[in-house]
Amino acid sequence: CPNFLKNEIKHCCAHFFEGARRQLKAKHLLHWIIAILLIGIGTFLGHKLGKSKIWMDARYKAYQSVLYRLTPRAPHPKRTVLVLINDAEFWGPPLYGRRPISRKYLKNLVLKIAEANPAVIALDVDLSLTTDRSTYENDPHKRETDDLLGMVKQVAANRTVVLAKRLRYADDSKEGLQPAEAVFDGYPFGDSKLRSGYITLPPDIRRIPLALTMHDQTTKVDSFASAILGAIDEESLRDAKEKEHDALPYGTFIEPQRFIQHSADYVLKSDPKKLQEDMAFKIVIVGGAWHQFGVNQGPEYDSHASPVGKVYGAFVHANYVEALLDSRTYKPMRQSWAIGIEVFFSIILAIALSFDTGLAAKLGITVFLCTAMFGISY
């Protein structure tokens, strides 16, 4: 019986492959030329689509859903606390919607947070220089900016303070980046624990930004998240960089409501001992959470689409930090491998559709292969 069964299987396989060979051989050369052209066009368009923001919300939702099902435990913020300047505070007194935001207000806020003894204070506030340096020297707000920087130097003597930088294109070709000049560039911070990191986010917000090499090919600038992490856990940062290679690693996202968050007004009015319950030895990220044209008017300031919906930039950076601390980062597939898999599946599909099978079978094969490619991609 075993020999008989073995012979039958061999006979069936030989019959199947012989029939398949005849069917494929019967196809005209034009059929295969068209198939090759379609594979090439499909791979090219798929690559372009992957770089575009088309269906980005759907891709984010699929990504988050898959990761939550594959992760053995739901991610939870452990080390980050957010202090947000909301509509009432930004558009009301003493700020009254002033831009750049009052440095005196930021000074008082950072001083109050420092009293709660956090490990890191990170200011997700744009401190870019909006004019040339010579004009800035005569800026009416320069004195309060200097007061802020002097206070930052004082606070950073006992804990790390991270300030935000922006990146801009180095020239009109838009191929290289360089850091935009900031008001704190050149300030004598001395031996204080002052760090800076860029807050410019990648086009695909799932990718955790790390240190980037600038246009001059020698300068490296930390991201806001990696500057924070480098101050408290260099081992986790090294682990993330090992997963980087030629592309940024992926990270998981936590819903905003899971984070400990306080309004700036609450912090300024609270007793330091009360604040210590939430902030002591933690990473405190200060960011904006107001609307651009007034209270509940216009688009949200610094708002970004993400796998957990629209969130403020401070939440994005907090998610990056939590993902890096918890080693919830994933090495991206190399582009050459991704293209190879796409071409392989496309060839299998082209061959399968060349057989003289029923429409239902062809549809089933198409759906299966497309689902497999979608799963590998996202």
VEXSE-665472 format. One record per residue (C-alpha): residue number from 1; z, x, y negated; residue in three letters. Coordinates in Angstrom, 3 decimals. Last residue first. Example, Ala and Ser with C-alpha at 12.3 -4.5 7.8 and 13.67 -1.06 7.14 Angstrom:
% residues 2
<2; <7.140; 13.670; 1.060>; SER>,
<1; <7.800; 12.300; 4.500>; ALA>,
//
This chain:
% residues 378
<378; <6.642; 2.317; -46.403>; TYR>,
<377; <3.563; 4.164; -45.175>; SER>,
<376; <4.451; 4.241; -41.470>; ILE>,
<375; <5.211; 0.514; -41.496>; GLY>,
<374; <1.995; -0.326; -43.345>; PHE>,
<373; <-0.040; 1.739; -40.847>; MET>,
<372; <1.585; -0.073; -37.905>; ALA>,
<371; <1.011; -3.457; -39.532>; THR>,
<370; <-2.653; -2.587; -40.114>; CYS>,
<369; <-3.017; -1.494; -36.483>; LEU>,
<368; <-1.444; -4.684; -35.120>; PHE>,
<367; <-3.331; -7.015; -37.484>; VAL>,
<366; <-6.668; -5.413; -36.619>; THR>,
<365; <-5.991; -5.470; -32.859>; ILE>,
<364; <-5.041; -9.156; -33.021>; GLY>,
<363; <-8.083; -10.028; -35.117>; LEU>,
<362; <-10.357; -8.281; -32.630>; LYS>,
<361; <-8.721; -10.085; -29.715>; ALA>,
<360; <-9.053; -13.471; -31.447>; ALA>,
<359; <-12.726; -12.825; -32.267>; LEU>,
<358; <-13.590; -12.217; -28.620>; GLY>,
<357; <-14.582; -8.867; -27.211>; THR>,
<356; <-17.891; -7.020; -27.156>; ASP>,
<355; <-16.398; -3.707; -28.222>; PHE>,
<354; <-17.240; -2.186; -31.617>; SER>,
<353; <-14.084; -3.616; -33.197>; LEU>,
<352; <-11.929; -1.364; -30.998>; ALA>,
<351; <-13.937; 1.744; -31.940>; ILE>,
<350; <-13.613; 1.080; -35.682>; ALA>,
<349; <-9.901; 0.291; -35.292>; LEU>,
<348; <-9.224; 3.513; -33.376>; ILE>,
<347; <-11.174; 5.449; -36.022>; ILE>,
<346; <-9.147; 3.772; -38.812>; SER>,
<345; <-5.890; 4.548; -37.020>; PHE>,
<344; <-6.829; 8.238; -36.823>; PHE>,
<343; <-8.039; 8.354; -40.450>; VAL>,
<342; <-4.789; 6.829; -41.716>; GLU>,
<341; <-2.718; 9.179; -39.540>; ILE>,
<340; <-4.603; 12.222; -40.877>; GLY>,
<339; <-4.197; 11.026; -44.477>; ILE>,
<338; <-0.428; 10.690; -43.975>; ALA>,
<337; <-0.215; 14.089; -42.305>; TRP>,
<336; <-2.078; 15.775; -45.175>; SER>,
<335; <0.165; 13.997; -47.690>; GLN>,
<334; <3.323; 15.332; -46.086>; ARG>,
<333; <5.705; 12.563; -45.101>; MET>,
<332; <8.627; 12.262; -47.485>; PRO>,
<331; <12.004; 13.647; -46.398>; LYS>,
<330; <14.662; 11.001; -46.619>; TYR>,
<329; <17.777; 10.902; -48.759>; THR>,
<328; <21.022; 9.117; -47.982>; ARG>,
<327; <22.998; 12.373; -47.939>; SER>,
<326; <26.048; 10.486; -49.311>; ASP>,
<325; <26.274; 12.635; -52.440>; LEU>,
<324; <22.490; 12.577; -52.950>; LEU>,
<323; <22.247; 8.807; -52.532>; ALA>,
<322; <25.227; 8.266; -54.843>; GLU>,
<321; <23.725; 10.510; -57.545>; VAL>,
<320; <20.305; 8.829; -57.345>; TYR>,
<319; <21.912; 5.405; -57.491>; ASN>,
<318; <23.908; 6.372; -60.577>; ALA>,
<317; <20.699; 7.633; -62.205>; HIS>,
<316; <18.982; 4.287; -61.558>; VAL>,
<315; <22.054; 2.361; -62.733>; PHE>,
<314; <22.042; 4.259; -66.045>; ALA>,
<313; <18.338; 3.453; -66.448>; GLY>,
<312; <19.014; -0.277; -66.546>; TYR>,
<311; <18.000; -2.387; -63.565>; VAL>,
<310; <15.231; -4.824; -62.674>; LYS>,
<309; <15.274; -5.645; -58.945>; GLY>,
<308; <17.077; -3.950; -56.038>; VAL>,
<307; <14.053; -1.872; -54.899>; PRO>,
<306; <13.519; -0.922; -58.564>; SER>,
<305; <11.751; -2.143; -61.702>; ALA>,
<304; <13.089; -0.332; -64.768>; HIS>,
<303; <14.953; -1.232; -67.962>; SER>,
<302; <15.585; 1.342; -70.718>; ASP>,
<301; <16.244; -1.356; -73.323>; TYR>,
<300; <15.784; -4.908; -72.058>; GLU>,
<299; <12.759; -6.755; -73.379>; PRO>,
<298; <13.027; -9.022; -76.419>; GLY>,
<297; <16.020; -10.951; -77.691>; GLN>,
<296; <19.261; -11.475; -75.744>; ASN>,
<295; <21.191; -10.104; -78.748>; VAL>,
<294; <18.573; -8.366; -80.866>; GLY>,
<293; <15.093; -6.847; -80.688>; PHE>,
<292; <15.442; -4.232; -77.934>; GLN>,
<291; <17.932; -5.871; -75.617>; HIS>,
<290; <21.097; -3.974; -74.679>; TRP>,
<289; <22.397; -2.107; -71.652>; ALA>,
<288; <22.576; 1.529; -72.788>; GLY>,
<287; <24.221; 4.319; -70.822>; GLY>,
<286; <27.417; 6.264; -70.142>; VAL>,
<285; <27.786; 7.681; -66.627>; ILE>,
<284; <31.314; 8.458; -65.419>; VAL>,
<283; <31.537; 10.625; -62.302>; ILE>,
<282; <34.984; 10.248; -60.729>; LYS>,
<281; <38.126; 12.420; -60.725>; PHE>,
<280; <40.049; 9.664; -62.540>; ALA>,
<279; <37.693; 6.867; -63.597>; MET>,
<278; <38.803; 3.592; -62.026>; ASP>,
<277; <42.618; 3.814; -62.009>; GLU>,
<276; <42.422; 6.353; -64.843>; GLN>,
<275; <41.195; 3.619; -67.186>; LEU>,
<274; <44.549; 1.844; -66.995>; LYS>,
<273; <46.388; 5.070; -67.781>; LYS>,
<272; <44.061; 5.644; -70.750>; PRO>,
<271; <45.060; 2.263; -72.282>; ASP>,
<270; <41.991; 0.188; -73.049>; SER>,
<269; <40.396; -0.594; -76.435>; LYS>,
<268; <37.630; 2.033; -76.391>; LEU>,
<267; <36.933; 1.423; -72.689>; VAL>,
<266; <36.627; -2.355; -73.089>; TYR>,
<265; <34.275; -1.898; -76.069>; ASP>,
<264; <32.069; 0.454; -74.065>; ALA>,
<263; <31.672; -2.207; -71.395>; SER>,
<262; <32.919; -1.411; -67.938>; HIS>,
<261; <31.228; -0.895; -64.593>; GLN>,
<260; <32.425; -0.276; -61.048>; ILE>,
<259; <29.244; -0.451; -59.014>; PHE>,
<258; <28.538; -3.122; -56.397>; ARG>,
<257; <27.055; -5.509; -58.973>; GLN>,
<256; <24.218; -3.059; -59.678>; PRO>,
<255; <22.793; -3.331; -56.122>; GLU>,
<254; <22.646; -0.029; -54.235>; ILE>,
<253; <19.386; 1.854; -53.686>; PHE>,
<252; <18.258; 4.250; -50.958>; THR>,
<251; <16.639; 7.600; -51.683>; GLY>,
<250; <13.234; 9.190; -51.063>; TYR>,
<249; <12.722; 12.923; -51.445>; PRO>,
<248; <10.398; 14.353; -54.121>; LEU>,
<247; <7.234; 16.018; -52.841>; ALA>,
<246; <6.005; 19.522; -51.932>; ASP>,
<245; <9.131; 20.640; -50.053>; HIS>,
<244; <11.851; 18.129; -51.048>; GLU>,
<243; <13.949; 17.722; -47.911>; LYS>,
<242; <15.469; 21.194; -48.348>; GLU>,
<241; <16.133; 20.274; -51.986>; LYS>,
<240; <18.247; 17.316; -50.843>; ALA>,
<239; <20.412; 19.524; -48.621>; ASP>,
<238; <20.819; 22.046; -51.449>; ARG>,
<237; <22.087; 19.243; -53.709>; LEU>,
<236; <24.511; 18.066; -51.041>; SER>,
<235; <25.877; 21.631; -50.771>; GLU>,
<234; <26.130; 21.972; -54.565>; GLU>,
<233; <28.683; 19.181; -54.749>; ASP>,
<232; <30.583; 18.770; -58.029>; ILE>,
<231; <28.650; 20.285; -60.950>; ALA>,
<230; <25.323; 20.522; -59.114>; GLY>,
<229; <25.513; 16.780; -58.530>; LEU>,
<228; <25.534; 15.949; -62.222>; ILE>,
<227; <22.686; 18.352; -63.025>; ALA>,
<226; <20.805; 17.014; -59.976>; SER>,
<225; <21.115; 13.454; -61.274>; ALA>,
<224; <19.975; 14.241; -64.832>; PHE>,
<223; <17.052; 16.257; -63.465>; SER>,
<222; <17.287; 20.010; -63.633>; ASP>,
<221; <14.738; 22.007; -65.630>; VAL>,
<220; <12.974; 25.078; -64.231>; LYS>,
<219; <11.171; 27.497; -66.546>; THR>,
<218; <8.734; 29.906; -64.883>; THR>,
<217; <5.428; 28.054; -64.364>; GLN>,
<216; <4.875; 27.760; -68.168>; ASP>,
<215; <4.152; 24.048; -67.721>; HIS>,
<214; <7.634; 23.332; -66.381>; MET>,
<213; <8.999; 23.610; -62.869>; THR>,
<212; <11.035; 20.532; -61.994>; LEU>,
<211; <14.594; 20.355; -60.633>; ALA>,
<210; <15.301; 17.116; -58.739>; LEU>,
<209; <13.921; 13.612; -59.180>; PRO>,
<208; <14.823; 11.137; -56.416>; ILE>,
<207; <11.723; 9.203; -55.330>; ARG>,
<206; <12.339; 5.455; -55.059>; ARG>,
<205; <11.424; 5.119; -58.743>; ILE>,
<204; <7.755; 5.722; -58.035>; ASP>,
<203; <6.347; 6.749; -61.436>; PRO>,
<202; <9.111; 9.399; -61.705>; PRO>,
<201; <11.904; 8.951; -64.298>; LEU>,
<200; <12.406; 10.951; -67.499>; THR>,
<199; <16.167; 11.507; -67.761>; ILE>,
<198; <15.961; 15.316; -67.858>; TYR>,
<197; <19.148; 17.238; -67.227>; GLY>,
<196; <21.727; 19.087; -69.302>; SER>,
<195; <24.897; 20.945; -68.421>; ARG>,
<194; <28.015; 21.858; -70.367>; LEU>,
<193; <31.015; 23.322; -68.601>; LYS>,
<192; <32.188; 25.282; -71.642>; SER>,
<191; <31.733; 29.063; -71.709>; ASP>,
<190; <30.057; 29.124; -75.136>; GLY>,
<189; <28.741; 25.771; -76.374>; PHE>,
<188; <27.004; 27.490; -79.278>; PRO>,
<187; <24.324; 24.863; -80.119>; TYR>,
<186; <20.829; 26.236; -79.489>; GLY>,
<185; <19.441; 22.949; -78.205>; ASP>,
<184; <21.969; 20.164; -78.876>; PHE>,
<183; <19.648; 18.065; -81.073>; VAL>,
<182; <17.035; 18.041; -78.309>; ALA>,
<181; <13.537; 19.543; -78.104>; GLU>,
<180; <11.348; 17.804; -75.547>; ALA>,
<179; <11.304; 19.616; -72.236>; PRO>,
<178; <7.868; 20.712; -70.990>; GLN>,
<177; <5.416; 19.099; -68.652>; LEU>,
<176; <1.976; 20.073; -67.349>; GLY>,
<175; <-1.213; 18.182; -66.510>; GLU>,
<174; <-1.424; 15.804; -69.457>; LYS>,
<173; <-4.653; 17.472; -70.648>; SER>,
<172; <-3.544; 16.808; -74.244>; ASP>,
<171; <-0.829; 19.466; -74.062>; ASP>,
<170; <2.678; 20.205; -72.750>; ALA>,
<169; <3.336; 16.603; -71.786>; TYR>,
<168; <6.844; 15.443; -72.557>; ARG>,
<167; <10.209; 15.613; -70.803>; LEU>,
<166; <13.382; 14.056; -72.127>; ARG>,
<165; <16.836; 15.574; -72.189>; LYS>,
<164; <20.218; 14.015; -71.446>; ALA>,
<163; <23.636; 15.636; -71.732>; LEU>,
<162; <25.969; 16.371; -68.814>; VAL>,
<161; <29.650; 17.099; -69.461>; VAL>,
<160; <31.580; 18.992; -66.805>; THR>,
<159; <35.349; 19.039; -67.052>; ARG>,
<158; <38.114; 21.018; -68.776>; ASN>,
<157; <36.286; 23.021; -71.482>; ALA>,
<156; <33.617; 20.327; -71.527>; ALA>,
<155; <35.871; 18.101; -73.661>; VAL>,
<154; <36.011; 20.679; -76.471>; GLN>,
<153; <32.298; 21.454; -76.332>; LYS>,
<152; <31.544; 17.728; -76.330>; VAL>,
<151; <33.810; 17.359; -79.412>; MET>,
<150; <31.829; 20.029; -81.247>; GLY>,
<149; <28.593; 18.335; -80.186>; LEU>,
<148; <29.758; 14.991; -81.563>; LEU>,
<147; <30.939; 16.551; -84.833>; ASP>,
<146; <27.579; 18.319; -85.153>; ASP>,
<145; <25.831; 14.973; -84.685>; THR>,
<144; <28.112; 13.427; -87.330>; GLU>,
<143; <27.090; 16.162; -89.726>; ARG>,
<142; <23.398; 15.892; -88.897>; LYS>,
<141; <23.207; 12.155; -89.658>; HIS>,
<140; <21.896; 12.599; -93.233>; PRO>,
<139; <19.142; 14.889; -91.873>; ASP>,
<138; <18.718; 18.038; -93.979>; ASN>,
<137; <18.842; 20.436; -90.997>; GLU>,
<136; <16.631; 17.962; -89.135>; TYR>,
<135; <13.726; 18.713; -91.483>; THR>,
<134; <13.848; 22.399; -90.518>; SER>,
<133; <14.135; 21.568; -86.802>; ARG>,
<132; <11.055; 19.345; -86.676>; ASP>,
<131; <11.643; 15.617; -86.433>; THR>,
<130; <12.820; 13.221; -83.688>; THR>,
<129; <15.047; 15.746; -81.902>; LEU>,
<128; <15.888; 14.174; -78.580>; SER>,
<127; <19.450; 13.029; -77.914>; LEU>,
<126; <18.471; 10.044; -75.775>; ASP>,
<125; <21.649; 8.656; -74.220>; VAL>,
<124; <22.441; 8.863; -70.525>; ASP>,
<123; <25.634; 10.753; -71.358>; LEU>,
<122; <27.215; 12.099; -68.171>; ALA>,
<121; <30.993; 12.653; -68.022>; ILE>,
<120; <32.034; 14.527; -64.883>; VAL>,
<119; <35.327; 14.952; -62.990>; ALA>,
<118; <36.989; 12.073; -64.831>; PRO>,
<117; <40.419; 12.511; -66.463>; ASN>,
<116; <40.971; 9.085; -68.072>; ALA>,
<115; <41.538; 10.796; -71.445>; GLU>,
<114; <37.964; 12.104; -71.206>; ALA>,
<113; <36.698; 8.514; -71.329>; ILE>,
<112; <38.428; 8.026; -74.697>; LYS>,
<111; <36.940; 11.223; -76.104>; LEU>,
<110; <33.491; 10.218; -74.834>; VAL>,
<109; <33.706; 6.845; -76.587>; LEU>,
<108; <34.988; 8.287; -79.855>; ASN>,
<107; <32.158; 10.835; -79.962>; LYS>,
<106; <29.566; 8.232; -78.992>; LEU>,
<105; <30.674; 6.045; -81.916>; TYR>,
<104; <30.539; 9.024; -84.275>; LYS>,
<103; <27.065; 9.868; -82.978>; ARG>,
<102; <25.879; 6.432; -84.098>; SER>,
<101; <22.809; 5.399; -82.101>; ILE>,
<100; <19.569; 6.879; -83.361>; PRO>,
<99; <18.826; 4.154; -84.113>; ARG>,
<98; <21.260; 1.684; -85.618>; ARG>,
<97; <21.510; -1.741; -83.981>; GLY>,
<96; <24.531; -2.794; -86.048>; TYR>,
<95; <26.605; 0.070; -84.578>; LEU>,
<94; <30.073; -0.751; -85.977>; PRO>,
<93; <29.796; -3.692; -85.652>; PRO>,
<92; <27.370; -5.866; -83.672>; GLY>,
<91; <23.882; -5.176; -82.330>; TRP>,
<90; <24.925; -2.367; -79.993>; PHE>,
<89; <28.333; -3.743; -79.051>; GLU>,
<88; <27.335; -7.349; -78.474>; ALA>,
<87; <24.162; -6.318; -76.663>; ASP>,
<86; <25.817; -3.900; -74.233>; ASN>,
<85; <26.855; -0.247; -74.358>; ILE>,
<84; <27.565; 0.407; -70.702>; LEU>,
<83; <30.216; 2.566; -69.041>; VAL>,
<82; <29.316; 3.118; -65.396>; LEU>,
<81; <31.515; 4.520; -62.628>; VAL>,
<80; <30.228; 6.805; -59.877>; THR>,
<79; <32.068; 8.363; -56.930>; ARG>,
<78; <32.052; 5.952; -54.014>; LYS>,
<77; <29.150; 3.528; -54.456>; PRO>,
<76; <28.447; 1.613; -51.224>; HIS>,
<75; <25.538; 1.964; -48.826>; PRO>,
<74; <25.400; -0.647; -46.032>; ALA>,
<73; <26.110; 0.885; -42.654>; ARG>,
<72; <23.886; 1.626; -39.646>; PRO>,
<71; <20.790; 2.023; -41.864>; THR>,
<70; <17.622; 0.746; -40.168>; LEU>,
<69; <17.901; -2.862; -41.351>; ARG>,
<68; <18.880; -1.879; -44.894>; TYR>,
<67; <16.062; 0.678; -44.952>; LEU>,
<66; <13.430; -1.894; -43.928>; VAL>,
<65; <14.532; -4.437; -46.539>; SER>,
<64; <14.692; -1.868; -49.335>; GLN>,
<63; <11.198; -0.554; -48.602>; TYR>,
<62; <9.712; -4.043; -48.269>; ALA>,
<61; <11.289; -5.071; -51.569>; LYS>,
<60; <10.009; -1.941; -53.339>; TYR>,
<59; <6.496; -2.445; -51.945>; ARG>,
<58; <6.476; -6.071; -53.099>; ALA>,
<57; <7.617; -5.019; -56.589>; ASP>,
<56; <4.989; -2.262; -56.688>; MET>,
<55; <2.146; -4.624; -55.761>; TRP>,
<54; <-0.148; -2.486; -57.901>; ILE>,
<53; <1.794; 0.363; -59.515>; LYS>,
<52; <-0.818; 2.961; -58.590>; SER>,
<51; <-0.353; 6.135; -56.563>; LYS>,
<50; <-0.454; 4.369; -53.184>; GLY>,
<49; <-3.484; 2.392; -54.343>; LEU>,
<48; <-5.330; 5.642; -55.031>; LYS>,
<47; <-4.565; 6.918; -51.516>; HIS>,
<46; <-5.592; 3.591; -49.994>; GLY>,
<45; <-8.809; 3.647; -52.022>; LEU>,
<44; <-9.686; 7.114; -50.694>; PHE>,
<43; <-8.762; 6.242; -47.095>; THR>,
<42; <-10.778; 2.996; -47.265>; GLY>,
<41; <-13.807; 4.745; -48.761>; ILE>,
<40; <-13.747; 7.432; -46.066>; GLY>,
<39; <-13.213; 4.943; -43.244>; ILE>,
<38; <-15.943; 2.685; -44.663>; LEU>,
<37; <-18.397; 5.607; -44.819>; LEU>,
<36; <-17.592; 6.604; -41.237>; ILE>,
<35; <-18.078; 3.000; -40.024>; ALA>,
<34; <-21.388; 2.687; -41.916>; ILE>,
<33; <-22.642; 5.900; -40.295>; ILE>,
<32; <-21.416; 4.621; -36.916>; TRP>,
<31; <-23.381; 1.355; -37.162>; HIS>,
<30; <-26.430; 3.189; -38.543>; LEU>,
<29; <-26.539; 5.292; -35.379>; LEU>,
<28; <-27.091; 2.127; -33.365>; HIS>,
<27; <-24.458; 0.781; -30.976>; LYS>,
<26; <-25.455; 0.833; -27.317>; ALA>,
<25; <-23.459; 4.009; -26.746>; LYS>,
<24; <-20.261; 2.191; -27.710>; LEU>,
<23; <-20.937; -0.635; -25.241>; GLN>,
<22; <-21.927; 1.764; -22.464>; ARG>,
<21; <-18.839; 3.923; -22.973>; ARG>,
<20; <-16.567; 0.872; -22.965>; ALA>,
<19; <-18.073; -0.338; -19.689>; GLY>,
<18; <-17.600; 3.097; -18.132>; GLU>,
<17; <-14.062; 3.251; -19.496>; PHE>,
<16; <-13.168; -0.121; -17.983>; PHE>,
<15; <-14.813; 0.543; -14.595>; HIS>,
<14; <-13.107; 3.924; -14.297>; ALA>,
<13; <-9.771; 2.358; -15.229>; CYS>,
<12; <-10.237; -0.448; -12.704>; CYS>,
<11; <-11.242; 1.981; -9.923>; HIS>,
<10; <-8.319; 4.307; -10.650>; LYS>,
<9; <-5.914; 1.364; -10.648>; ILE>,
<8; <-7.375; 0.092; -7.385>; GLU>,
<7; <-7.104; 3.546; -5.802>; ASN>,
<6; <-3.423; 3.799; -6.745>; LYS>,
<5; <-2.729; 0.317; -5.400>; LEU>,
<4; <-4.386; 1.199; -2.067>; PHE>,
<3; <-2.490; 4.488; -1.883>; ASN>,
<2; <0.833; 2.727; -2.548>; PRO>,
<1; <0.000; 0.000; 0.000>; CYS>,
//
